[in-house]
Amino acid sequence: MTAKLLAAFDHLLWGAAVALALLWVFINLRPWTAGGPQQYDFTVYYLSGATIQAAPQLLYQPGAAMAATGLALNPAGPLLYPPTFAFLFMPLSRLPYGQAGMLWTMSNLAVITLVFWLLTRVWHDRRA
């Protein structure tokens, strides 16, 4: 009886996780597709990736960086990380902003799903 109850709990837990993931995707993809508010952190990351390619000396000056890259974004502020961080966003900055944002959101979902799966595996192994 206990094994069946635990199996049912596992299914319920995964069902809730899938429902939350779909809700998260719906909420986070809307800004990229419906012209909603920008994702402020991602905007700074995207601009830094484009700036490191076009004019690296302007990396910490968002106004001048937008002029140099030709991007019309509204970053929340300057990049707060070392320049090596901007190199990580160079591939994403080669895509159009909306597509890069969707890819970023889906990558976040994939990482969250992987972590959730690993945690349930550890939890399941400890039960056995």
Salt bridges, closest charged atoms under 4 A:
ASP10 OD2 - ARG127 NH2 3.26
